[in-house]
Amino acid sequence: MSIIDEVKQRTDIIEVVSQYATLKKAGRTFRALCPFHSEKHPSFFVYPEQQSWHCFGACNTGGDVFSFIMKKESIDFGDALRLLAQKAGVTIPSRFEPEAGKDEKERLYQVNQASSQYFHNLLLNSPVGERAKGYFASRGLSQKTIADFQLGFSLNNWDALKQYLMERGYTESELLTTGLVIEAEAGGTHDRFRNRLMFPIFDIRGRIVGFGARVLDDSLPKYLNSPQTLIFDKSSCLYGINLAAAAIRQQNLVVIVEGYMDVITAHQNGFNNVVASMGTSVTEKQVGTLKRLTKNMALALDADAAGEEAMLRAIGYENTLDAEVKVIILPGGKDPDDVIREDAKIWQNLLEEALPIVDYTFNMVTAELDLNTARDKSLAVDKLLPIIAEMKDTVRQAHYLQKLARLVKVSQRSLEAALGRIKPSQGKRQAKEPSQERVTQALHPLLSSPVEEYCLALLLQYPELKGRDEGLLSEYFENSENREIFTAWQQANDLSSLKDGLDSAIWEHLDSLITRSLPANQIEQKYANCVLRLREKFLRSLEVKRAGVLALEAESGGTAAELAKLEEQGIEVSVQLGEVFTQKSRGSQERRR
Ligand SMILES: [Zn+2]
């Protein structure tokens, strides 16, 4: 259970509000003189069943226990959470303490950013950068591309970067932590990257996590990367992801290449859904990142590099992604960079002709065999049948079983029998996933609001929704943590600045929304429906509360003015509800058409 849910579950709003106002029971609610504005007649209500409050007087607003404490103590969400956690006896893990580890990482991002600007500036404006500039020009890169990818150049000097950064107040130990400066065997420290083309590596939030560097001459190693650091983990990085994420989502396809230059040239030619793995094979962590954007992957592989093992791993991702992985076969040892520079149309054709990875593997395996001999037939079955056995989709499985049967000229039935002998191990592995899901679901009893969270997940994962005005208001979110994220989202330009604007106590919740799997189609319509549902929920709840207050007032002889005011509020609410119904019926008519 999240820490926010745990605090909610152990907190009673009646108890908390009682410390700030004298509550009197009134039917199923409690009422008091509003603790936020001065009044003679109580118009402040607390609802124990919903764990919420509402002021029908001058405030005309309400919320949950967090928003009550935030307003009353003039503190932010994180501090309200910490205060309530303390009252409820819930220990907040230290990682949710404000700024835990945040400063150190933040500092590393800053060092990388400053270094990147330094390298970029050297490339563009210094005479020594001419050769590097010449290299990029020979590869046909435009000024804009060089700027978009923040390409740079490092001096042929042992401590130029070190001096530059230390003059700007960074300490030697910080520079060592980023790996930009390294310890020499003979003692002392010096720059890691010297006389190299510099490729800053960004994360999906646009922060520089490390660098790739390439020599200008024939010296070795040809490529050098930042070492593993607090913020750089090569196995989870995807070069170009910061510039590619939107296109990947939009085209519902990611193309994975191997080299930095492949990505850069592809983007310059309008193929914006291209990223590079940071090694020859794609890792589980990289697939995890991509999964949030699309389920469809195409691997552009150098025919020699496409080892059998890499293929088998990639086939495994088909099952993880529950989608098809395709292979783009590059002609005669060429890189995507070469192909695209030669003729972008050829690349386009290769993309269109990409083969499903299983078909490709069939070709690869059988190319070396003589399928007229019994020995090679059985070799082909040994290699291909286990791949077929792993498939989750039974239709696909049947398709490839048939293909294999035709290929080796044996009956499909005998292959099915062989398949049956392989399958049990697979069954065991599959059984795990759904049961885990069920456990997680059971741990979230009624604390969360599915519609609120769905709506936020859409907003967070589809930045293009920001431009759409569906009239979503922060008060439609009953849960303070959701309201908090929505408000921060309205002010932030991207996920990175959004996170920076939020208390670390809310990050766990934010991350769960960012990583939630969502449908990939008709996003705008789903968002519009979602806003409509939130609005309806908000208005209905308000209407029920208001009617309750009106009944109470009428019973206890409220003044005519107060009754009139409540009536007025009621009219406003019903007008708005009417609008919701009109929009809803319009929506369903459009769908029927
Ligand atoms: Zn009030």
Boltz pocket constraint, residues with backbone or C-beta under 6 A from the ligand:
constraints:
  - pocket:
      binder: B
      contacts: [[A, 34], [A, 35], [A, 36], [A, 37], [A, 44], [A, 55], [A, 56], [A, 57], [A, 58], [A, 59], [A, 60]]
      max_distance: 6.0
